[in-house]
């Protein structure tokens, strides 16, 4: 997956597509450093014992700078521990339509992670537990031929065979309608998203400045820090991530070459019927060939 992502990213860069990274995070009103200096006087700073209200933050950035007018900061009205539930697919789609897309350069590539609300499907295929009529309706909509007298198991076999070809996500369609393309980060690789480093920077800065623990003040501090991130600082972040991209790409290539050599050597042994090192290998004892490989 990692090599596939990096290969696609290189292709888009070579074609001149603007590459846009986006991400979401949160910050509490009580966000501060875990330890603060004190002079044992009554004026020492004491952080609240509860985390307080929470802000959800969404932003996008290109190679040159942050996308104008794309910063979204809003107070969560839910107390769920997972801010992903607060964002949701509807809120995310609204942000795309009203704040991000109007400010994107034509033919942009939007790099996103694999959060659940990024992967809401259009016309999601039925499961094995779906009703027979639901299966037929999906097959009709996707123009997949079937016989009306087919058993439910037979209909589901058709769905399994074709569902990957008809997988389409809501946000992919929203962006495609405006001439943009979605590229998903490989799982478990937030280090390939430069916005992650920006979150850490902003939160540390806010922690050092937060003295009131009021949610409105924290929001202002966040906005102030975003405005203060200059070109040189952002360039350093981009270079760091690009170095990681190169390392992962080279590591993936080494692993792929090693696997291909093993396959070639095994095929050579199988075709001759024996190994140079051992002439007594009987038929069927050699390693079988590999029909499919998934790049990691």
BELQUI-V509402 format. One record per residue. SS is DSSP state (A for helix, B for strand, O for the rest). PHI is phi in whole degrees, 0 to 359 (none if undefined). Layout:
((SS/PHI) (SS/PHI))
This chain:
((O/none) (A/294) (A/294) (A/298) (A/297) (A/294) (A/295) (A/296) (A/299) (A/297) (A/298) (A/294) (A/296) (A/295) (O/277) (O/87) (O/288) (O/294) (B/260) (B/241) (B/256) (B/222) (B/193) (B/232) (B/206) (B/216) (B/209) (B/269) (O/297) (O/268) (O/300) (O/202) (O/291) (O/295) (O/230) (O/234) (O/289) (O/220) (O/253) (O/66) (O/264) (O/289) (O/269) (O/295) (O/272) (O/242) (O/280) (O/299) (O/283) (O/263) (O/286) (O/77) (O/290) (B/230) (B/256) (B/259) (B/237) (B/228) (B/206) (B/222) (B/213) (O/257) (O/294) (O/272) (O/189) (B/295) (O/287) (O/301) (O/64) (O/262) (O/285) (B/243) (B/230) (B/216) (B/279) (O/286) (O/261) (O/250) (O/256) (O/298) (O/286) (O/260) (A/292) (A/300) (A/293) (A/288) (A/296) (A/70) (A/292) (A/291) (A/297) (A/294) (A/298) (A/296) (A/298) (A/303) (A/289) (A/261) (A/241) (A/271) (A/304) (A/299) (A/249) (O/273) (O/289) (O/306) (O/61) (O/282) (B/252) (B/262) (B/267) (B/230) (O/267) (O/253) (O/302) (A/302) (A/285) (A/276) (O/240) (O/288) (B/272) (O/273) (O/52) (O/302) (O/294) (O/296) (O/260) (O/294) (O/270) (O/292) (O/287) (A/299) (A/295) (A/293) (A/295) (A/296) (A/299) (A/294) (A/296) (A/294) (A/294) (O/268) (O/57) (O/251) (O/292) (O/205) (O/265) (O/295) (O/267) (O/295) (O/286) (A/301) (A/297) (A/291) (A/297) (A/291) (A/299) (A/296) (A/296) (A/299) (A/292) (A/246) (A/295) (A/294) (A/285) (A/245) (O/285) (O/217) (B/259) (A/303) (A/289) (A/298) (A/290) (A/301) (A/286) (A/298) (O/298) (O/253) (O/87) (O/247) (B/234) (B/261) (B/233) (B/266) (O/297) (O/294) (O/304) (O/64) (O/230) (A/294) (A/293) (A/269) (O/252) (A/298) (A/297) (A/301) (A/290) (A/292) (A/304) (A/300) (A/295) (A/297) (A/295) (A/295) (A/296) (A/297) (A/301) (A/285) (A/257) (O/284) (O/239) (O/261) (O/61) (O/263) (A/298) (A/293) (A/292) (A/296) (A/299) (A/297) (A/297) (A/299) (A/296) (A/297) (A/292) (A/301) (A/294) (A/274) (O/283) (O/272) (A/298) (A/296) (A/298) (A/292) (A/299) (A/297) (A/296) (A/298) (A/296) (A/299) (A/292) (A/295) (A/295) (A/297) (A/303) (A/295) (A/298) (A/296) (A/295) (A/292) (A/297) (A/296) (A/293) (A/297) (A/297) (A/296) (A/297) (A/296) (A/296) (A/296) (A/295) (A/298) (A/296) (A/297) (A/296) (A/294) (A/296) (A/295) (A/295) (A/297) (A/289) (A/275) (O/84) (O/205) (O/257) (O/299) (O/273) (O/217) (O/269) (O/252) (O/282) (O/278) (O/300) (O/95) (O/270) (O/288) (O/290) (O/283) (O/290) (O/253) (O/276) (O/224) (O/234) (O/255) (O/289) (O/263))
